[in-house]
Amino acid sequence: MSPRLRWRKFVSGFMLGMTGVCALVSVSVLFLILGYLVYHGGTSVSWNFFTKLPAPVGETGGGMANAIVGSAKLLLLAALIGVPVGFFGAIYLAEFSGSTTAFVVRYAADLLNGVPSIVIGIFAYSLAVLPFKHFSTLSGGFALGLMMIPITLRSTEEFLRSVPNALREAAMALGASKSKTIATVIVPAAYRGILTAILLAFARVAGETAPLLFTAFGNRFWSQGWNQPTAALPEMIYRYAISPYDDWHRQAWAAGLVLLGLILVINIVARAILSRGIAVPRT
Amino acid sequence: MLLVFDLWQGSSLPRHKFGFNFFRTSVWDPIFDQFGALPFIYGTLVTATVSLVIAVPLGIGAAIFLAELAPARVSDTLEFFIDLLAAVPSVIYGLLGVFIVVPLMRQYIQPALKHSLGFLPLFKGPAYGIGFLTAGIVLAIMVIPYIISISREVLLSVPRDQREAALSLGATRWESTWKVVVPFARGGILGSIFLALARALGETMAVTMVVGNTPAISASLFSPGYSIAAVIANELTEAIGDLHYQSLIELGLVLFLLTFILNGLARLLIVATSQRGSGMGHA
């Protein structure tokens, strides 16, 4: 073996080894995050955390019950806006529109997906907060729903497209109308994929904080109704983490653990649903 | 489109008052109605640059490992973890940034950098822990998953013949990867970097929590700064007077357009590259 070849082989092995190190470092970050959250937050997750209101400033104890309920309400609203629009938009794109329209809409959805969440927040603020002169749960749900639309739309559409054409033709050949075909054949065939898409979109907005700062705003007590500001888990983490109190830091870790746990579970469930395959019968 | 219009309308006041000077002056003083966006734009660009300097080599290295070296099962498992990493909400990264990265930077990394590279203006000044460098590192951790998963997809779409041809000509494994496969996928990798950049520019929560929130321009990466998204998050709801509020909206518009252009380019590049890969075997 000439020295040059030996050198080339050495470079090859070395660089490939380095890529492995890169991969290892990147993946280990996930476990570091989980580890730190469990280490710092694990002891603070207790019954009180889920059932009590935040304690008054300066006192220890208390929980985040209002933030958990608030998050649930916001997500419900977001789902009410994001899921139908994304879902029916995807059906239109996959089944009805011409290829140019589909391309434009898809491209626009991708761009909307890339809009920084803070800009979405400004948008929701000027549309749903300023005219009413107060922060509200509704406006928070609106902001999150807006973010859910492109995510749901894009992935639902992809799953609808992956339904084989033979199924469509078979339904049509049996005399079904287009809408009947979609409702009874295509959507059921892709339902696992669609469910996954919705769950992933849900997980994504569950952790959003930036738009909530201007819309749902936060609240240290139970929210007085849909029209009033509400607390939410991610927003509480932010406020507690930058606060000067040790007890609040502890609770921020606990909330982080709960939130991340929720999001990871949704993600894993979504992927598990998908990995069992899209329920398309074999031909 | 509605979004652009809303932001454009909302920022009419500072546009008339300051015109292009908005981007050239660096005084941000709500009391005297002086608003110059330069420190925020500078901070946004610096933190994003730092993050890319760290994330790009690491991300591409990991993507090469996942696409070229790792057996399919290992690659898929790691990709699963990377996807989970991408699902971690930004406020959690901020939480870890504040409590883990900042003390680490203050006690070990910044003194070490100062000791070894202190002659550069980049690494001067007191080590606060918070600042451009810390924000950049946290951002890097956040954008790596994006670079990895998209680059991996693009690398996987490079036709097999390309690799086989290179290897049969006597190239080592690394040479075939670096001189043939990676250049083939260049466009898509560049696209993934643009996407990462757009995300780094628009990221709000994590940056707000660690950047220091001081509207100042400084050559040192150790000094605290500010970013566009962070100032919007901090001041929008407490803006005094229309001019202040609308200046923030204009910042939002700037941020939106920046990320819009980057995302648009990125999507086109990715689509073009993967089509090239699947469409034909020569290029």
Interface residues (C-beta under 8 A of the other chain):
Chain A: R8 K9 V11 S12 G13 M15 L16 M18 T19 G20 V21 C22 A23 V25 S26 V27 V29 L30 I33 Y36 L37 H40 Y107 D110 L111 G114 V115 P116 S117 I118 V119 G121 I122 F123 Y125 S126 L127 L200 A203 R204 A206 G207 E208 T209 A210 L213 F214 F217 P234 E235 I237 Y238 A241 I242 H249 A252 W253 G256 L259 L260 I263 L264 N267 I268 R271
Chain B: L3 D6 L7 G10 P57 L58 G59 I60 G61 A62 I64 F65 L66 E68 L69 A70 L78 F80 F81 I82 D83 L84 L85 A87 V88 P89 S90 V91 I92 Y93 G94 L95 L96 V98 F99 I100 I141 I144 P145 I148 T172 R173 W174 E175 T177 W178 L195 A198 R199 L201 G202 E203 T204 M205 M209 A229 I232 A233 L236 T237 L248 I249 G252 L255 F256 T259 F260 L262 N263 G264 R267
